[in-house]
Amino acid sequence: YQPPSRWCVTRGQVPSGADALLLLTVEEMAVNELRETFHHWTRTLALPVHGETLGQALTYLGPHHGVAATAAPTDQFVARELWDALEEPVKVLLGQLRSLLSEHMRRELKAAFTQAHSHEKEAFEQRIREVAALQKAQSI
């Protein structure tokens, strides 16, 4: 998986040189050890199709930009045949995307843990100093 390029697509728009445009909506979800969701997002990947291969993901502007394409009666059959050829590359792409997202979440959580740990350690030490000062003031 490559990050989207600067070329933007709107619905109904197939990039020049591509045979088709696959709009794949992906649901991202991350859960902690207690099975609590802490990340939940959906996004659409715009993938140009060249023959039976997927191109680099493009930036997708969303369903409210552009004009919807009109479908010919045979387009549904062509899309089904194309999906048969693209199913395996899409599975590979989703596996790569899952690995990248998992690694990104690990890095972000590790950084957040380090920051929270140092903050809490400082807060604990500050409280110890406050308690020591109170004890000293109240002791004879």
C-alpha positions in Angstrom: 0.0 0.0 0.0 1.3 3.4 -0.9 -0.1 6.7 0.4 -2.5 8.4 -2.0 -0.9 10.6 -4.7 -1.9 14.2 -5.3 -4.2 13.3 -8.1 -7.8 13.5 -6.9 -10.7 11.5 -8.1 -14.4 12.2 -7.7 -17.1 9.6 -8.2 -17.6 8.6 -11.8 -14.2 9.7 -12.8 -11.7 7.1 -14.2 -8.1 8.4 -14.4 -6.7 8.6 -17.9 -4.7 5.5 -18.8 -6.7 3.3 -16.4 -9.3 0.7 -17.4 -11.4 1.2 -14.3 -11.4 2.8 -10.9 -12.1 0.6 -7.8 -13.5 2.5 -4.9 -12.9 0.3 -1.8 -14.3 1.4 1.5 -12.2 0.1 4.4 -13.2 0.0 8.0 -10.3 0.4 10.5 -10.8 -0.7 14.0 -8.3 -1.1 16.9 -9.2 -2.7 20.3 -7.2 -3.0 23.5 -6.7 -6.1 25.6 -10.1 -5.6 27.2 -11.7 -5.7 23.7 -12.6 -2.0 24.0 -12.5 -0.1 20.8 -10.2 2.9 20.8 -9.9 3.6 17.1 -12.7 3.3 14.6 -12.6 4.9 11.2 -13.8 4.3 7.7 -12.2 5.6 4.5 -12.4 5.0 0.8 -9.4 4.0 -1.3 -9.5 5.0 -4.9 -7.5 2.4 -6.8 -7.0 2.7 -10.6 -7.1 -0.6 -12.4 -4.7 -1.3 -15.3 -5.7 -4.6 -16.9 -5.8 -7.0 -13.9 -3.5 -5.0 -11.6 -4.2 -2.3 -9.0 -2.4 1.0 -9.3 -1.3 3.3 -6.6 -4.0 4.7 -4.4 -5.3 8.1 -5.3 -6.9 10.7 -3.2 -10.7 10.3 -3.1 -12.7 13.5 -2.5 -15.9 11.7 -1.4 -19.3 10.9 -2.7 -20.5 14.5 -2.8 -17.9 15.7 -5.3 -18.3 15.3 -9.0 -21.1 13.8 -11.0 -22.1 10.2 -10.8 -21.3 8.1 -13.8 -24.2 6.5 -15.8 -23.9 2.8 -16.0 -24.6 0.8 -19.1 -26.5 -2.5 -18.7 -23.4 -4.5 -19.4 -21.2 -2.7 -16.9 -22.4 -4.9 -14.0 -21.2 -8.0 -15.8 -17.8 -6.4 -16.7 -17.4 -5.3 -13.0 -18.1 -8.9 -11.8 -15.5 -10.3 -14.2 -13.0 -7.7 -13.2 -13.6 -8.3 -9.5 -12.8 -12.0 -10.0 -9.4 -11.0 -11.3 -8.8 -8.3 -8.6 -10.0 -10.2 -5.6 -6.6 -11.7 -4.7 -4.7 -8.4 -5.2 -7.2 -6.6 -3.0 -6.7 -9.2 -0.3 -3.0 -8.7 -0.5 -3.5 -4.9 -0.3 -5.7 -5.2 2.7 -3.1 -7.4 4.4 -0.4 -4.8 3.8 -2.7 -2.0 5.0 -3.5 -4.0 8.2 0.2 -4.5 8.9 1.0 -0.8 8.3 -1.9 0.3 10.5 -1.0 -2.1 13.3 2.7 -1.0 13.2 1.6 2.7 13.2 -0.8 2.1 16.2 2.1 0.3 18.1 4.4 3.2 17.6 1.8 5.8 18.5 0.7 3.9 21.6 4.3 3.4 22.7 5.0 7.1 22.3 1.8 7.9 24.2 2.8 5.5 27.0 6.2 7.0 27.3 4.7 10.5 27.6 2.0 9.5 30.0 4.4 7.5 32.1 6.8 10.5 32.5 3.9 12.9 33.2 2.5 10.6 35.9 5.9 10.0 37.4 6.5 13.7 37.7 3.0 14.2 39.2 3.7 11.4 41.8 7.0 12.9 42.8 5.3 16.3 43.1 2.7 14.9 45.4 5.4 13.2 47.5 7.1 16.5 47.9 3.7 18.1 48.9 3.0 15.4 51.5 6.5 15.7 52.9 6.1 19.5 53.2 2.8 19.1 55.0 4.3 16.5 57.4 7.2 18.8 58.1 4.9 21.7 58.8 2.6 19.6 61.2 5.4 17.8 63.0 7.1 19.0 66.1 
